[in-house]
Amino acid sequence: MAALFTGKVLMANRERDEVETERELGRTLENKVLLLYFGSGQCPRCRQFSPLLKDFFLRLTDEFYVERASQLVLVYVSRDETEEQQSAFLRSMPKRWLAIPFGDTFKRELELQFAVSEVPTVVVLKPNGEVIVGNAVEEIQCMGPACFRNWQEAAELVDRNFLLAEDFDDCTRRSITDPIRRLKYKLDKKTEAKNRERKEEGEESP
C-alpha cells in the first residue's frame, strides 16, 4: 500500500505531523484495509454521510468500543474549497484519520486513478493497492461495521490475534521456568504459613 503514496505526503489529523518516509508509510499502512474518502465538508450529501463514516470508523478502531483496533486506516481526499474548510471538517473527525494536504495535486491523480466522479465516495483497497470496493458508501450505510469482515477476508490480512509484537516481547522476557517458579513460590508461602500456625499453637498450649 505504501507504494501508492511513495514520494507523497500524508498529514496526521489535527496535527502538523507528516507521514512521508517509506518506512513510516509502511508501518502506518502495512497489513491494513485502506479507505480513501473523497468528500467535502460543504457537500450536502457528504454532511449526511460523514457522521456515519465517523461512527463506522470509531466502532472499529476506538478502544471505547473495541478491545483491539481493527486493521483499518482512512485517508481523507478532500474537495474542500479552502484549507480552512478542510481543517474545520477534519477537526470534527477521528484523530486517527490521515489526509492529503490541501492543494496537493496528488488528489486529482487519485480521483483519476479510481474513477471518482462524485462525492461522497469511499474506495476500499487491499494492502497491495488492489480495489476491494469501488465505492462503499451504500455498503457502509446499510451494513455498518459488519461490512469490515468481508473486506478483511477479501484483503487476506494476517490476523494479529495470534501475537502482537509487544506481547511477543513480553513472552520472550519471561523465563521458560517462570510458571514452575511461581508455583514453587506459592507452595513455599503455604508451607511458611502452616509452620507459623503450628508455632503459634505451640506457644499457646500450656
C-alpha positions in Angstrom: 0.0 0.0 0.0 2.9 2.4 0.8 3.8 2.2 -2.9 0.6 4.2 -3.7 2.0 7.0 -1.6 5.7 6.7 -2.4 7.1 10.2 -2.7 3.9 11.7 -1.4 2.9 13.3 2.0 0.1 12.4 4.3 -1.0 14.6 7.1 -1.9 13.3 10.6 -5.3 14.8 11.5 -5.3 17.9 13.8 -1.5 17.8 13.9 1.3 19.2 11.7 3.0 15.8 11.6 3.7 14.5 8.2 3.9 10.8 7.3 6.2 10.7 4.3 9.1 8.4 4.5 8.7 4.9 3.1 9.4 3.3 6.5 6.7 5.4 8.2 4.2 4.9 5.5 4.9 1.2 5.5 4.4 1.0 9.3 1.2 3.0 9.0 -0.4 1.2 6.1 1.1 -2.3 6.2 -1.4 -5.2 6.6 -4.4 -2.9 6.7 -7.5 -2.2 4.7 -7.3 1.3 3.4 -10.3 3.6 2.9 -9.9 6.6 0.6 -12.6 9.0 1.5 -13.3 11.5 -1.3 -15.6 14.2 0.2 -16.2 17.8 1.2 -17.4 19.5 4.4 -19.7 21.7 2.3 -21.4 19.0 0.2 -24.9 18.3 1.5 -24.6 14.5 0.8 -21.2 14.4 2.5 -22.6 16.2 5.5 -25.2 13.4 5.8 -22.7 10.6 5.2 -19.6 11.8 7.2 -21.1 11.3 10.7 -22.0 7.7 9.6 -18.4 7.2 8.4 -17.1 8.7 11.6 -19.2 6.3 13.7 -18.2 3.4 11.5 -14.5 4.2 11.9 -14.7 4.7 15.7 -16.6 1.5 16.3 -13.8 -0.4 14.5 -10.8 1.4 15.9 -11.6 3.2 19.2 -10.8 1.5 22.5 -14.2 2.8 23.8 -15.9 0.3 21.5 -13.3 -2.4 20.8 -10.5 -4.0 22.8 -8.2 -4.0 19.9 -8.4 -1.7 16.9 -9.3 -3.3 13.5 -6.7 -3.3 10.8 -8.1 -0.2 9.1 -6.7 3.1 8.0 -8.5 6.1 6.4 -7.1 8.8 4.2 -9.3 11.9 3.5 -9.1 13.2 0.0 -10.9 16.5 0.1 -12.8 18.6 -2.4 -13.0 21.5 0.1 -12.6 24.9 -1.5 -10.2 26.3 1.1 -7.6 24.9 3.6 -9.7 26.4 6.4 -12.7 24.4 5.3 -10.7 21.2 5.1 -9.2 21.8 8.6 -12.6 22.6 10.1 -14.0 19.4 8.7 -11.1 17.3 9.9 -11.4 18.7 13.4 -14.8 17.1 13.7 -13.5 13.7 12.6 -11.4 11.0 14.3 -7.8 11.8 15.2 -6.6 8.7 13.5 -7.7 9.8 10.1 -5.0 10.8 7.7 -5.3 13.4 4.9 -3.8 14.5 1.7 -2.5 18.1 2.3 -4.7 20.8 0.9 -3.7 21.9 -2.6 -1.7 18.7 -3.3 -2.2 17.8 -7.0 -2.0 14.1 -5.9 -5.7 14.4 -5.0 -6.5 14.8 -8.7 -4.3 11.8 -9.6 -6.2 9.6 -7.1 -9.6 10.8 -8.5 -8.5 9.8 -12.0 -6.9 6.5 -10.9 -10.0 5.3 -9.1 -12.5 7.0 -11.5 -14.1 9.1 -8.8 -16.8 11.3 -10.4 -18.9 12.3 -7.3 -18.7 12.7 -3.6 -19.0 11.1 -1.2 -17.0 8.2 -2.4 -15.2 5.6 -0.3 -12.7 3.4 -2.2 -11.7 0.3 -0.3 -8.2 -1.1 -1.0 -6.2 -4.2 -0.1 -2.8 -3.7 1.4 -1.3 -4.3 -2.0 -3.4 -1.5 -3.5 -6.0 -3.7 -5.3 -9.5 -2.4 -5.2 -12.0 -4.3 -3.0 -14.9 -2.0 -3.4 -15.0 1.0 -5.9 -17.5 2.9 -3.7 -18.5 1.5 -0.3 -20.8 4.4 0.7 -24.0 2.4 0.3 -22.5 -0.7 1.9 -21.4 1.4 5.0 -24.9 2.9 5.2 -26.7 -0.4 5.0 -24.3 -2.8 6.9 -22.3 -0.5 9.2 -19.1 -2.0 10.8 -20.3 -5.6 9.8 -19.0 -5.0 6.3 -15.4 -4.7 7.5 -15.4 -8.5 8.0 -16.0 -9.0 4.3 -13.2 -6.6 3.4 -10.8 -8.2 5.9 -11.4 -11.6 4.2 -11.0 -10.2 0.7 -7.8 -8.5 1.7 -6.4 -11.7 3.3 -5.0 -9.8 6.2 -2.7 -11.6 8.7 -4.8 -11.7 11.8 -2.9 -10.0 14.7 -4.9 -12.0 17.2 -2.1 -14.6 17.3 0.5 -12.3 18.9 1.2 -8.6 18.8 4.8 -7.7 18.7 4.7 -6.2 22.2 3.1 -9.4 23.5 5.8 -11.4 22.0 8.5 -9.2 23.6 6.8 -9.7 27.0 6.8 -13.5 26.4 10.5 -13.7 25.5 11.4 -11.7 28.6 9.9 -14.4 30.8 11.9 -17.5 31.7 10.6 -20.8 30.5 10.6 -22.0 34.1 8.6 -19.0 35.3 5.3 -20.9 35.9 7.2 -23.5 37.9 9.0 -20.9 39.9 5.7 -19.1 40.6 4.1 -22.5 41.7 7.1 -23.2 44.0 6.7 -19.7 45.4 3.1 -20.3 46.2 3.9 -23.7 47.8 6.7 -22.1 49.9 4.2 -19.4 51.1 1.7 -22.1 52.1 4.4 -24.1 54.0 5.6 -21.0 55.7 2.0 -20.1 56.8 1.4 -23.6 58.1 4.7 -23.6 60.1 3.7 -20.2 61.5 0.3 -21.6 62.6 2.0 -24.6 64.3 4.4 -22.4 66.1 1.7 -20.1 67.4 -0.4 -23.1 68.5 2.7 -24.5 70.3 3.2 -21.2 72.1 -0.5 -21.0 73.2 -0.6 -24.6 74.6 0.5 -24.9 78.4 
